[in-house]
């Protein structure tokens, strides 16, 4: 959306989106995040141990 000032100058600044506050994750979401973190740690440890084993 372009707007012009009284002097004829263009205002090309982007419009800012509406602000909202983040909500704290529910207990189910927290459990899911913990499970995903545990899987990520397991994947990294397995990858490192495999790399050490084949080297």
Number of C-alpha atoms within 10 A of each C-alpha: 7 8 11 10 8 7 6 8 9 11 11 10 9 8 7 6 6 5 6 6 5 6 6 8 10 9 9 9 11 12 12 12 13 12 12 12 12 12 12 12 12 12 12 12 12 12 12 11 11 11 10 9 8 6 5
